[in-house]
Every structure is written in structure tokens, then in C-alpha cells.
């Protein structure tokens, strides 16, 4: 069997039906095989970075994604998007087409290289942002390398890199009956010790609380957290985990928000719990505050991919999934009292007096409830880093709403291509994109792919004259936080060849109405805010970062 056939069969057998990327001379022969495969559709994006973002969005919905690019220039263009997938545990297979095996071994001077004869520079670069890198240069081992890489991608929920030299694309490779891919076994002794340690923590606790982070969602463990809630364990979420836990659950006590202005009851529950259990959180600065609260940093139990700790003891051979399963089992054998603070839910903000002073501008305090009011059960909602992310964080979501953000990596411009990928992964759901004009200007050209591939979307575009999130941190009136003025209607009309509807919401009610009315096609709901108006959470972040060691 040819290498290309084996590789494409493998990704299709793992549920992938779209391959994202950009054509280049090193990968053209490989792309011809994608084009002839009835199970796969090539999604050509405007550049490789956007392809990586789109693959990220696709993988968050589908469970796995593939991007194929050319050597050097294509790989480096995509690497920021792959790094984001690595940081946020998103399983993406990066296929980099390479010069021939002879060119590599003989160190030939090839185009799209650094002209030093070393044609493995970019394989090593991907070593920083993928869990494994395989150059498929040996027909005897290529099939096994492919199988192992895909298994590692799925298990770790992180990207992998496959380098395909051009002379290997149609090379016959050795194919044997696939054997089991080695996955480290769980040490039964450690598992028993871990289970006993968790039972002791829960049994001795006056107040046990679980703080849920985004990795719970990435590893498909939200159902287990909701089982804990059903057992009476109070559940609190970081904002990075918004959309992971059903916020209507009786045991869900709110978002962990340490900012002084928030007066968060949920934060009080977390800080005063004598048995805090942190699940799936890297404890990043923009997730739990900086510096990290001692109560959170020294939580009695910390469970995340690659790191399992109870008290001072770590359990290196226990995987995240197993640890969470043992936690739920231990909780089932434990009785829990009511939390000392019964609810961390923030009352709905009273925006009745928060009107903008300029006609046609909508106050931030009114905008985000209006956007949330336009959402429907089952929507896929993709929210951009920055003002949009902060504004939507405080809003309640409808039932069965899929909510996608890039909270931790935070690369602005991510959301528009990522929403394309999410929409292609599941076209049965209504797709809503919420973004600001600063972020949109980085990746706006990918709007053309929505029209090209028939992806329906409603886009809430917030016009606020620049990078409002950066203004709130530093440079309130600085020119470097301004952006160029675009004629967005003309831009969108040109990018979609006229297949777009632009509507302007001058009141919160109009914003809600336009979103509710969207069913098919591309609709852009333009809303305007003052460049110095910021959502509540963004003010809180500014408060926190003002005293952060990183800001001194």
C-alpha cells in the first residue's frame, strides 16, 4: 500500500472528513490523493495560520483534525496555531510535506529552507509544540509511526507532527496487521494508594469543593464532574472552563473570580474549603489570578493531564481519566454537608441605567446580555479573545450550548477561522461567532471560506476603535492600541462575493432580535461601543494584573 493511502485511510478511520491547509509545491502530490479520496474533503484556507486555527476549531468539535502544509514557509506560518492547540489540549495532526529523503540526507540546498543544508530545522521546531514528531522516511516503519502518532494525539489531546518527504508519498510501505500501540499501564499499587488518599481527604473534610478547569472539557470528563455535583459536591469553574459544566446544576456555585470588585461568593467557597480539589486546571495567571492564591496553589488534590497529586504525594503512573474516575467513586462513598456559602452565582447585572451617552453606541453592560439573549438551545458559540471573551464570561448560556474559546493561549484572530472549522465539523447546529474588529482584522480574509464552503454563521462584530483589552491594561489612549478604519460592509461584500447580510444594531434589543432571526447564510450584526467602555470582567482583570509580578 502506498504511504499516502495508508495515512489517509488512518485519519478517515479515526473520524476525520476534512483536511485543512494550503497547497504548496512539496505537498501537491499528496493533495492529489486527498482529492481522489471520497471520504475526505480538502478545505483550502487563505493561509496556513488560518488553517491551523480552523483545524483547532474542527478538532474541538470532532475530536481530531488534520492540517497539511508545505515545508518551511507553510510549517512556520501554521506553528502559532499548532502551539495554541498544544497549550489547550486540542488533538491536531500536522502533516508537513518535505524535500526528498535524498535531499535530506545529502543536505542539499533546497527552496523553502534556511540554505544551510539542514532540512530538519522545522521538525525540531515542532518538537516544542507537538507530543511526537515522525519523519516518514522508512518504508519498513512508516505505518507503525503513523499509528503511534495518531494514538498519541488522541490520548494526549495534543498535536503531533508527521513529516512526509515528497518521494515517500507514493512509495509502497510495509503494512502488517495493526498491533496494539503501547500505552503505559496504570500501576495498580499506585492506583490503590491514590484512591485511599482521596478517600481520606474527602472523609476528613468539613467542606469539600471541586474547582473545574478547561482540561475537563478537553478530555470529555464533564459528565463525571456533573456526577460529583449530583452527589452533593459543590462545583466551581474557572472562566477558562465556561461551557464545560451546566451552570443550571444545583451544586454549581459559580465562577472563581478573585478580583476585588467581584466580591465573588464562589471565590469565598474555594478559598475557605478545607478540601479543595482542583481538576483540569493548569492554574494559569489569566485563569486563577496572579500570583496564584495559596489556597488554590496548595489544594489538597490536584488532578490534570500529566500531573496527579494528593497532599504532598504525586502519582506518576496514573492518568488523568483514571484519577477522575477514582475521585468520583470515592465521592460516591462519602456524605457531604451543604457549602458554608450556598451560592456563588452572580445576580444578573442591572443594565437599566448603563446606557451609552452617544446615540448608536451600546454600553458594554447592555451589550453582552443582549448577545446572550439572542442565543438558542444547541447553538455553537465561538468567542474571540479579548473584550468579547470577557463580556460573554458573565452571561448564562442556553441548554446544550457548545461554547468554544481560546482562553489560555489567547491568540487574537483565532475565533473567525476556528468557527469555520467548528461549523464544518457539525453543520447541524446554528453557528454564532462573537468577535471584535481588532481581532477580526488579523484573519478577516477567511470569511471568504464561509462563502466558499457554504458555512452558515451569524457574526457579532463589536466596533470599539481598537484593542480595548490592551487599553484596559496599559495605554488607555495610546496610538498603538488603535487600528485602521475599515469599510467593513465593503470588505465583507468583497470577501464573500456579495453573499453576506450586514445589519446594524443601535440598541441592545436590535442586537438580540437580529441574532434570533438568523437561520442561514452569513449575517454580520454590527454593534458599536465606546472605545473606553469595558466589560466588568475586563476591569477585574486589569485590577488583578496591576499588581501582578509580570506588570512591575
MIVO-708168 format. One line per field, with one value per residue (C-alpha): residue number from 1; y, x, z. Coordinates in Angstrom, 3 decimals, padded with zeros to 6 digits, always signed. Example, Ala and Ser with C-alpha at 12.3 -4.5 7.8 and 13.67 -1.06 7.14 Angstrom:
2
num: c(1,2)
c2: c(-004.500,-001.060)
c1: c(+012.300,+013.670)
c3: c(+007.800,+007.140)
END
This chain:
552
num: c(1,2,3,4,5,6,7,8,9,10,11,12,13,14,15,16,17,18,19,20,21,22,23,24,25,26,27,28,29,30,31,32,33,34,35,36,37,38,39,40,41,42,43,44,45,46,47,48,49,50,51,52,53,54,55,56,57,58,59,60,61,62,63,64,65,66,67,68,69,70,71,72,73,74,75,76,77,78,79,80,81,82,83,84,85,86,87,88,89,90,91,92,93,94,95,96,97,98,99,100,101,102,103,104,105,106,107,108,109,110,111,112,113,114,115,116,117,118,119,120,121,122,123,124,125,126,127,128,129,130,131,132,133,134,135,136,137,138,139,140,141,142,143,144,145,146,147,148,149,150,151,152,153,154,155,156,157,158,159,160,161,162,163,164,165,166,167,168,169,170,171,172,173,174,175,176,177,178,179,180,181,182,183,184,185,186,187,188,189,190,191,192,193,194,195,196,197,198,199,200,201,202,203,204,205,206,207,208,209,210,211,212,213,214,215,216,217,218,219,220,221,222,223,224,225,226,227,228,229,230,231,232,233,234,235,236,237,238,239,240,241,242,243,244,245,246,247,248,249,250,251,252,253,254,255,256,257,258,259,260,261,262,263,264,265,266,267,268,269,270,271,272,273,274,275,276,277,278,279,280,281,282,283,284,285,286,287,288,289,290,291,292,293,294,295,296,297,298,299,300,301,302,303,304,305,306,307,308,309,310,311,312,313,314,315,316,317,318,319,320,321,322,323,324,325,326,327,328,329,330,331,332,333,334,335,336,337,338,339,340,341,342,343,344,345,346,347,348,349,350,351,352,353,354,355,356,357,358,359,360,361,362,363,364,365,366,367,368,369,370,371,372,373,374,375,376,377,378,379,380,381,382,383,384,385,386,387,388,389,390,391,392,393,394,395,396,397,398,399,400,401,402,403,404,405,406,407,408,409,410,411,412,413,414,415,416,417,418,419,420,421,422,423,424,425,426,427,428,429,430,431,432,433,434,435,436,437,438,439,440,441,442,443,444,445,446,447,448,449,450,451,452,453,454,455,456,457,458,459,460,461,462,463,464,465,466,467,468,469,470,471,472,473,474,475,476,477,478,479,480,481,482,483,484,485,486,487,488,489,490,491,492,493,494,495,496,497,498,499,500,501,502,503,504,505,506,507,508,509,510,511,512,513,514,515,516,517,518,519,520,521,522,523,524,525,526,527,528,529,530,531,532,533,534,535,536,537,538,539,540,541,542,543,544,545,546,547,548,549,550,551,552)
c2: c(+000.000,+003.498,+005.677,+008.340,+005.746,+004.309,+007.738,+008.960,+005.708,+006.095,+009.617,+008.780,+005.684,+007.993,+010.109,+012.899,+014.010,+017.416,+018.235,+021.877,+023.579,+025.459,+023.981,+024.195,+022.513,+019.946,+018.776,+018.895,+015.172,+014.397,+016.732,+014.931,+011.800,+013.724,+014.997,+011.453,+010.079,+010.035,+010.114,+013.313,+016.917,+019.394,+022.732,+025.220,+028.265,+031.681,+030.971,+028.273,+030.078,+030.216,+026.536,+025.715,+027.779,+026.111,+022.665,+023.591,+024.516,+021.361,+019.151,+020.708,+019.527,+016.395,+015.027,+015.044,+017.247,+017.222,+020.072,+019.613,+022.278,+022.654,+022.610,+025.548,+028.540,+026.700,+024.975,+028.170,+030.039,+027.404,+026.940,+029.591,+027.847,+024.460,+025.924,+027.085,+023.592,+022.190,+024.660,+023.967,+020.191,+020.046,+016.944,+018.051,+016.038,+018.325,+016.873,+018.723,+017.871,+017.793,+017.638,+014.128,+011.689,+012.068,+015.842,+015.460,+013.003,+014.777,+018.190,+019.772,+023.476,+023.486,+026.292,+026.975,+026.124,+028.172,+027.451,+025.698,+022.127,+021.191,+020.219,+019.153,+022.592,+022.730,+019.182,+020.292,+023.491,+021.372,+019.413,+022.330,+022.257,+018.623,+015.458,+013.460,+014.116,+011.372,+011.806,+009.054,+008.197,+004.439,+002.159,-000.533,+001.633,+004.312,+002.508,+001.921,+005.534,+006.765,+004.517,+005.538,+009.249,+009.144,+007.145,+009.654,+012.550,+011.094,+010.033,+013.308,+015.578,+017.413,+017.884,+015.540,+016.164,+013.863,+014.808,+013.305,+013.534,+014.011,+010.730,+008.806,+009.976,+007.199,+004.771,+001.321,+000.703,-002.414,-002.948,-005.671,-006.324,-003.354,-004.342,-002.620,+000.709,+000.679,+002.843,+002.900,+000.684,+002.095,+000.793,-000.992,-000.305,+003.406,+003.389,+001.812,+004.251,+007.189,+006.010,+005.605,+009.050,+010.688,+008.858,+010.155,+013.717,+013.511,+011.630,+014.164,+017.230,+019.594,+021.366,+019.725,+021.820,+020.978,+023.709,+022.740,+023.923,+023.704,+020.379,+018.670,+019.621,+018.801,+015.246,+014.681,+014.459,+016.983,+014.163,+012.877,+016.332,+016.566,+013.191,+014.731,+017.587,+015.039,+013.546,+016.927,+018.122,+021.879,+022.625,+025.891,+026.692,+028.875,+031.246,+029.255,+026.335,+028.248,+025.978,+022.800,+022.448,+023.029,+026.283,+025.336,+022.475,+022.971,+022.171,+024.576,+027.559,+029.917,+031.095,+031.534,+035.270,+036.774,+040.361,+042.786,+044.295,+040.919,+040.047,+036.520,+034.109,+031.262,+032.519,+032.536,+028.927,+027.941,+029.930,+028.584,+024.951,+022.637,+020.094,+021.910,+019.584,+021.198,+019.210,+020.034,+023.470,+024.497,+027.351,+029.894,+033.559,+034.630,+031.745,+031.880,+035.183,+036.100,+035.349,+032.177,+032.159,+029.947,+028.115,+027.138,+026.557,+024.188,+022.491,+019.150,+017.371,+018.491,+016.413,+017.335,+015.597,+014.501,+015.551,+013.865,+014.993,+014.383,+016.408,+016.176,+012.837,+012.555,+009.554,+009.417,+006.274,+007.316,+009.033,+011.904,+009.847,+007.147,+009.716,+011.432,+008.064,+007.224,+010.649,+010.111,+006.631,+007.946,+010.738,+008.199,+006.630,+009.956,+012.144,+015.866,+018.743,+021.897,+024.551,+027.304,+029.826,+028.409,+030.121,+031.837,+032.839,+036.460,+038.167,+039.406,+042.832,+045.700,+047.450,+049.692,+052.792,+051.704,+053.456,+054.827,+058.591,+058.738,+057.722,+054.472,+053.250,+050.373,+050.194,+047.077,+046.317,+046.146,+044.535,+041.160,+040.274,+041.232,+038.886,+036.081,+036.750,+036.067,+032.590,+029.439,+025.922,+023.845,+026.735,+026.502,+029.774,+030.713,+033.712,+035.670,+036.501,+039.961,+042.120,+039.558,+036.810,+038.997,+040.196,+036.733,+035.159,+036.633,+035.533,+032.415,+030.002,+028.187,+024.425,+022.191,+025.198,+024.368,+027.184,+027.453,+029.892,+030.026,+031.415,+030.208,+030.678,+033.809,+034.432,+037.223,+036.431,+032.776,+032.790,+033.512,+030.596,+028.363,+028.941,+027.900,+024.605,+024.127,+024.804,+022.303,+019.692,+019.994,+021.839,+020.687,+023.359,+027.082,+028.795,+032.104,+033.967,+036.820,+038.952,+042.467,+044.451,+044.396,+040.614,+040.310,+042.369,+039.683,+036.870,+038.575,+037.052,+033.662,+034.963,+034.091,+030.410,+030.555,+031.530,+029.105,+026.059,+027.053,+027.523,+029.470,+031.868,+034.881,+037.169,+039.716,+042.293,+044.745,+048.076,+049.727,+051.507,+049.238,+046.854,+047.583,+044.759,+046.218,+049.722,+048.397,+047.001,+049.815,+052.701,+053.920,+056.485,+055.168,+055.104,+051.568,+050.374,+051.935,+050.127,+051.232,+052.198,+049.775,+049.995,+046.650,+046.315,+046.739,+044.386,+041.661,+042.063,+041.678,+038.704,+036.783,+037.865,+039.535,+036.568,+038.430,+040.377,+043.331,+044.637,+047.375,+047.129,+050.544,+049.204,+046.054,+044.917,+045.083,+043.007,+040.305,+040.443,+040.097,+037.099,+035.353,+035.878,+034.364,+030.924,+030.534,+032.393,+034.829,+037.584,+040.229,+042.078,+045.297,+046.829,+049.942,+050.703,+053.417,+052.558,+053.334,+051.179,+047.742,+044.720,+044.071,+041.145,+043.114,+045.768,+042.955,+041.534,+044.981,+045.165,+041.798,+042.397,+045.849,+044.148,+041.105,+040.493,+040.448,+044.078,+045.538)
c1: c(+000.000,+001.232,+002.150,-000.404,-003.188,-002.253,-002.091,-005.372,-007.109,-005.852,-007.170,-010.506,-010.852,-010.382,-013.379,-011.737,-013.619,-011.966,-008.307,-007.288,-004.311,-002.707,-001.267,+002.485,+004.867,+006.118,+002.591,+000.824,+001.173,-000.152,-003.114,-003.983,-004.565,-006.836,-008.803,-009.384,-010.438,-014.242,-014.163,-012.121,-012.731,-009.910,-010.570,-008.151,-007.752,-006.290,-003.074,-001.556,-002.128,-005.834,-005.722,-004.259,-006.928,-009.659,-008.248,-008.274,-011.967,-012.758,-010.930,-012.717,-015.982,-014.946,-012.296,-009.448,-008.300,-005.681,-003.746,-001.436,+001.078,+004.299,+007.810,+009.302,+007.205,+003.939,+005.023,+006.235,+003.095,+000.993,+003.092,+001.348,-001.972,-000.459,+001.122,-002.327,-003.688,-000.844,-001.468,-005.200,-005.111,-006.583,-005.696,-004.425,-002.282,+000.176,+001.376,+004.391,+005.465,+009.253,+012.030,+013.024,+014.832,+017.972,+017.800,+017.578,+020.461,+022.697,+021.901,+021.017,+020.272,+016.525,+013.972,+011.822,+014.842,+017.427,+020.099,+022.408,+021.703,+019.883,+016.385,+015.197,+015.082,+011.305,+010.853,+012.816,+010.771,+007.633,+009.290,+008.362,+004.633,+003.783,+003.982,+005.810,+007.500,+007.826,+009.600,+008.128,+011.291,+011.494,+009.019,+009.535,+008.399,+006.158,+002.864,+003.777,+004.937,+001.596,-000.388,+001.667,+001.421,-002.359,-002.717,-000.551,-002.527,-005.814,-004.541,-002.801,-005.306,-002.325,-000.870,+001.562,+003.841,+004.247,+006.909,+006.337,+009.243,+007.972,+009.478,+007.631,+004.123,+003.534,+006.099,+004.843,+005.270,+005.205,+001.737,+001.058,-001.957,-002.037,-000.841,-001.658,+000.052,+001.890,+000.226,+001.807,-000.174,-001.593,+000.324,-002.344,-000.474,-000.336,-003.990,-004.986,-002.813,-004.277,-007.844,-007.152,-005.582,-008.580,-010.988,-009.092,-009.252,-012.979,-013.726,-011.903,-013.325,-015.826,-016.161,-015.011,-015.193,-014.169,-012.663,-013.052,-010.674,-010.804,-008.971,-012.061,-013.860,-010.945,-010.774,-014.533,-014.912,-017.704,-020.183,-018.104,-017.944,-021.709,-021.949,-019.956,-022.448,-025.251,-023.569,-023.699,-020.151,-020.122,-018.642,-016.955,-015.491,-012.684,-013.716,-011.463,-013.852,-017.005,-019.378,-017.876,-020.270,-024.027,-024.441,-028.030,-026.935,-027.941,-024.413,-022.720,-021.781,-020.352,-017.093,-013.899,-013.241,-010.688,-010.939,-011.711,-014.683,-016.339,-016.999,-017.435,-019.140,-017.750,-014.236,-015.035,-016.171,-012.951,-010.651,-012.236,-012.705,-010.634,-010.599,-010.154,-009.944,-008.669,-009.497,-008.219,-006.747,-003.153,-003.598,-002.596,-002.350,-005.312,-007.390,-006.991,-005.154,-001.525,+000.017,-001.998,-003.889,-002.136,-005.422,-005.556,-001.844,-001.777,-005.105,-005.454,-005.960,-004.705,-005.619,-004.596,-003.096,+000.416,+000.256,-001.689,-001.158,-002.845,-001.326,+002.422,+002.279,+002.389,+001.239,+003.207,+001.700,-001.958,-003.520,-005.979,-009.012,-008.297,-007.726,-011.032,-012.834,-011.365,-012.353,-015.974,-016.012,-014.582,-017.139,-019.929,-018.933,-018.801,-021.518,-021.191,-022.576,-024.005,-021.461,-020.937,-021.839,-024.750,-024.311,-021.592,-023.856,-023.624,-027.020,-027.887,-026.378,-028.806,-028.085,-031.134,-029.057,-025.967,-026.905,-024.251,-024.116,-023.719,-026.646,-025.943,-023.435,-024.386,-022.985,-020.958,-023.195,-026.162,-024.438,-023.481,-026.845,-028.344,-025.996,-026.720,-030.417,-030.044,-028.601,-030.693,-030.535,-027.951,-026.018,-022.267,-020.837,-017.233,-015.931,-012.761,-010.047,-010.326,-013.369,-015.773,-014.432,-014.677,-018.165,-019.594,-017.980,-020.632,-023.581,-025.674,-025.810,-028.830,-029.191,-026.805,-024.842,-021.371,-019.056,-015.553,-012.818,-009.031,-008.747,-005.248,-003.241,-005.203,-004.083,-006.251,-007.752,-008.253,-012.032,-013.052,-011.106,-011.829,-015.551,-015.186,-013.704,-016.378,-019.127,-017.673,-017.402,-021.082,-023.307,-026.444,-026.034,-026.524,-023.120,-022.535,-019.207,-018.569,-015.523,-014.138,-012.819,-009.228,-009.109,-011.071,-008.554,-005.910,-007.807,-010.702,-009.847,-011.063,-014.619,-014.336,-014.105,-017.517,-018.998,-016.789,-017.740,-021.310,-020.901,-023.785,-022.826,-024.052,-021.173,-021.471,-018.823,-018.005,-016.702,-014.667,-011.882,-009.018,-007.698,-009.919,-008.483,-004.993,-006.241,-007.566,-004.133,-001.875,-002.065,-005.631,-005.271,-002.110,-001.898,-000.516,-003.904,-005.707,-006.424,-007.063,-010.597,-012.179,-015.322,-016.463,-019.551,-017.482,-014.795,-017.298,-019.159,-015.912,-014.674,-017.918,-018.687,-021.834,-023.081,-023.405,-026.084,-024.882,-027.222,-026.573,-027.838,-028.193,-029.929,-029.488,-032.952,-031.970,-028.847,-030.944,-033.536,-031.023,-029.362,-032.650,-033.714,-030.570,-031.077,-028.964,-026.324,-023.735,-025.131,-022.907,-024.507,-022.541,-022.598,-020.716,-019.383,-017.186,-013.510,-013.194,-016.132,-015.122,-016.993,-016.985,-014.588,-012.104,-011.987,-011.436,-008.560,-006.982,-007.283,-005.591,-002.779,-002.000,-000.277,+000.995,+004.762,+004.598,+003.388,+006.001)
c3: c(+000.000,-000.776,+002.170,+001.185,+001.065,+004.443,+006.070,+004.591,+005.494,+009.047,+009.509,+007.884,+010.081,+013.074,+012.106,+010.108,+006.990,+006.330,+005.778,+006.198,+004.635,+001.779,-001.418,-001.965,-004.343,-001.814,-000.917,-004.299,-004.992,-001.515,-002.033,-005.273,-003.201,-000.818,-003.797,-005.047,-001.640,-001.393,+002.395,+002.643,+001.621,+001.141,+002.857,+001.348,+003.569,+002.832,+004.741,+006.918,+010.218,+009.492,+008.516,+011.926,+013.688,+011.609,+012.389,+016.079,+015.920,+013.953,+016.468,+019.448,+017.939,+016.024,+018.366,+015.825,+012.934,+010.177,+008.566,+005.573,+004.541,+002.605,+004.007,+005.866,+004.898,+005.413,+008.590,+010.240,+009.203,+010.962,+014.083,+016.202,+015.679,+016.496,+019.642,+020.723,+020.171,+022.279,+025.113,+025.139,+024.614,+021.113,+019.016,+015.600,+013.173,+011.389,+008.068,+006.730,+003.172,+002.952,+000.349,-000.738,+001.507,-000.645,-000.293,+003.464,+003.817,+001.289,+002.812,-000.493,-000.764,-001.373,-001.618,+001.457,+003.624,+005.527,+002.901,+005.334,+004.188,+007.390,+006.263,+009.720,+011.336,+011.256,+012.529,+015.578,+015.833,+016.006,+018.789,+021.046,+020.246,+019.470,+021.560,+018.882,+015.543,+012.941,+009.599,+007.437,+005.549,+006.158,+004.305,+006.944,+009.878,+008.338,+009.026,+012.652,+013.026,+011.686,+014.035,+017.055,+016.276,+015.888,+019.108,+020.976,+019.509,+020.692,+024.108,+024.971,+023.186,+021.775,+018.277,+016.562,+013.582,+010.581,+008.031,+004.572,+002.101,-001.446,-002.681,+000.026,-000.858,-003.392,-002.011,-001.064,+002.651,+004.800,+006.226,+008.735,+010.906,+013.262,+016.683,+019.955,+020.418,+023.712,+026.320,+029.777,+032.131,+035.331,+038.339,+040.386,+043.609,+042.883,+041.857,+045.162,+047.099,+045.194,+045.804,+049.517,+049.726,+048.016,+050.325,+053.350,+052.059,+051.410,+054.623,+056.782,+055.034,+056.591,+053.245,+050.023,+046.847,+043.281,+041.096,+037.432,+034.704,+030.896,+030.624,+031.989,+028.806,+026.529,+027.927,+027.832,+031.603,+032.165,+032.761,+035.659,+037.201,+036.920,+038.660,+041.514,+041.580,+041.792,+044.854,+046.571,+045.921,+045.263,+041.821,+040.911,+037.481,+036.272,+033.490,+031.153,+031.694,+030.772,+028.904,+030.371,+033.335,+033.111,+035.012,+035.918,+038.207,+041.827,+043.047,+040.634,+042.776,+040.177,+038.650,+040.599,+040.420,+042.813,+041.636,+044.476,+042.651,+042.075,+045.711,+044.418,+046.786,+044.686,+045.351,+049.067,+048.880,+047.140,+049.411,+052.614,+051.660,+053.806,+050.988,+047.701,+044.700,+041.500,+038.365,+034.887,+035.543,+034.755,+037.269,+034.640,+035.571,+033.423,+034.745,+038.533,+039.016,+039.568,+041.925,+042.484,+045.758,+048.342,+048.911,+045.241,+044.728,+047.694,+047.001,+048.790,+045.478,+042.063,+039.009,+035.492,+032.463,+033.329,+036.982,+039.784,+043.390,+046.746,+049.553,+049.039,+047.259,+043.459,+041.422,+038.207,+036.692,+036.988,+034.006,+034.249,+033.233,+035.824,+038.566,+037.890,+037.837,+041.248,+042.577,+041.542,+043.071,+046.333,+046.426,+045.982,+049.296,+051.146,+052.666,+052.044,+054.014,+052.478,+051.496,+054.038,+051.315,+049.379,+046.062,+044.137,+041.291,+040.338,+040.080,+036.623,+036.151,+036.230,+032.958,+033.032,+033.695,+031.756,+028.561,+026.245,+026.073,+022.291,+020.066,+018.239,+020.825,+023.105,+026.624,+027.381,+030.356,+027.978,+025.006,+026.445,+027.992,+024.630,+022.775,+025.228,+024.775,+021.060,+021.589,+021.337,+022.734,+020.901,+019.352,+018.745,+020.069,+019.291,+021.226,+020.458,+022.962,+024.488,+025.087,+023.650,+025.883,+028.978,+028.091,+027.439,+030.508,+032.818,+030.674,+031.149,+028.234,+026.824,+027.203,+025.226,+024.022,+022.709,+023.806,+022.298,+023.297,+023.411,+026.927,+027.802,+024.592,+023.694,+020.109,+018.741,+015.358,+016.339,+016.538,+012.930,+011.375,+014.392,+013.959,+010.319,+011.484,+014.138,+011.604,+009.149,+011.919,+012.861,+010.386,+012.222,+014.890,+014.441,+014.448,+016.254,+016.201,+018.624,+017.887,+017.864,+014.944,+016.211,+016.241,+013.033,+011.089,+011.667,+009.939,+008.128,+004.743,+005.998,+005.840,+002.155,+003.110,+004.788,+001.437,-000.478,+001.618,+002.438,+006.190,+007.735,+010.520,+012.456,+013.413,+016.191,+015.320,+018.098,+016.791,+019.536,+017.646,+018.582,+021.182,+024.151,+026.231,+025.793,+026.625,+029.927,+030.773,+029.541,+027.106,+027.603,+024.829,+023.179,+019.414,+019.458,+020.722,+017.752,+014.482,+010.909,+009.996,+007.533,+005.471,+006.820,+004.670,+001.529,+002.838,+003.724,+000.450,-001.456,+000.566,+000.158,-003.424,-002.127,-000.104,+003.188,+005.017,+007.089,+009.791,+012.327,+015.897,+017.502,+020.615,+022.730,+021.647,+017.992,+018.642,+020.285,+017.515,+014.680,+016.324,+016.970,+013.372,+011.847,+010.321,+007.193,+005.216,+006.545,+008.753,+010.335,+013.253,+013.681,+017.174,+018.269,+021.727,+023.173,+022.929,+026.653,+027.762,+029.023,+030.426,+034.164,+033.953,+031.884,+034.589,+037.096,+035.044,+034.928,+038.716,+039.098,+036.631,+038.019,+040.968,+039.095,+039.143,+035.340,+035.314,+037.612)
END
